[in-house]
């Protein structure tokens, strides 16, 4: 073995071909939470946050498809409550996560604290603390899709 390779830490790890479903769901949640944190930081700093995604656009005249970078609207997961407090709900798809029995929102004293609260939630997701809630929301979403298919089949 060469001198240069001896300076590296070698291991016998293999890349998995497919991630487990729980990891895929956790990664999806982390992506959305990171977008929410970036949006909250932008608002706190008084700047605009407009993420972009690649979209395939069909030209109406020629019918030719082109891929363009397009701005995407991000809906904030927080709002101002009756007492002036900031409330934050977490979503997986269109389903609100139940963070604790009967509790679906986090109360925050001010909008300036929101990025820090989102950072705590991101760490909780990374540490698998919300896996059960994410799984429950995922099941509800899948049931909704199955119910939609049976209604269409019945028509």
N, C-alpha and C positions, 0 to 999 in steps of 0.2 A: 504494500500500500504506500502511496506517495506521502510525502511530508505534508502536503496541503490537505489531503483528505483526513489525515490524523488530527487536524485542528478542528474538524467538524464533529458534532455529536450525531452519530449514526444510530438508527433504530430499525426494527423489523416491522414497522407499521405498514398497513395496506389501506388504500383508499376504499371506502364503502361505495358500492355501486348505487345504492339508493338509501336516502336518509329515512329513518323511522318517521312515521306520521306525526308523532308528538313533537319531534324536532322541526319538521316542516311547519307545523302550526305555530310553534314558538317563534321561529324565524319570521313568519308572516306578521305576527303580533309585534315583534321587535321593530320591524320595518315601519309599521304604522305608528308606533310610539315614538320612534326617532323623528318621523315627519311632524308629529304633534309638538315635540320638543323644539324642533327647528322653527316651527310656526310661532310658538310661544316666545322664543328668544327674539325673533324678528319683531314681534309686536312690542316686547319690552324695550327693545333698542330703537323702536320707531322706524324700522325699515320694512320693505316689502319682501315677502318670501313667496316665490313662484317657482315650484319645482317643475321640471320638464320630463316628459316621457317620449319615447319613440313611438310614433303612430303611423300606420299605413293609410295613406290618403288616396282616394280614387279621383282622378280628374274627370269632371262631368262631361267635358267635350270629347276627349280622346279615350277615356276608359282606362288609361294607364295608371298603374299603381306606383306610388312613390312613398318612401319612408321619410318622415319629417319629425323634427323635434318640436313637440307642441307643449304649451303650458297646461298644467293640470291644477284644478281647483281642489284645495284641501279644506274639508269642513272641520271646524274646530270642535273638539270633544268637550269643551267647557262653555259655561254660561254664567251670568250673574244672577244670584238668587235674590229673594225678596229682601233680605237684610243687608244686601250689598256684598255678600261673600261670593267668592268664585267657587263654582261646583264643577267637578270633573268626573265624567263617566268614561269607562273603557268599553270599546266595541271590538267584537270579532265578527267581521262581515257587518251585517245589519243588526246583530244581536248584542244587547248590553250585557256585560259581564256582571255577575253577582259577586262582589268582592268578599262579602261576609253574609251570613244569613240575613236576608231582607235588606241588605245595604248595597246600593248600586252606584254610589257616587262618593267622591272624596271632597270634603269641605276644606277650602283653602282661604286664608285670611285675605290675601290680595293677589292680584294678577302677577305681581312681581315674583311671588314665590312659586308660581306654576312650573317654570323650567326645573327647579330643584325637586318638586314633587314628581314630575315626569321622570326625572333621573332615578328616583327611588323606585318607581314602578318598573322602569327598564331593568334595574338591578334585580328586582323581585322576579321578573319574567326570566331573566338569564339564569337565576338560581332555581328555576322550575317551581316557584311558589304558586303560580297561577295556572299550572298545567291542567288541573281538574276543572277549573272554570272555563278555560279555553276549550277543553274537550266537550264539556256540556253545551257550550254555544255552538260548536261545530256539529254536534249531533242534531241540535234543533234546526240548524241551517239545512243539513242534509234531509231531514224529515220534511221540511218545507218544499224542497225540490222534488222529493218523491211524491208528495201530495199533489203538486202541480202537474206532474206527469200522469197520475191516475185520473185527474179531472179532465185533462186533454184527451186521454184514451177513452173516457166514457162518452165524450161528445160525438 
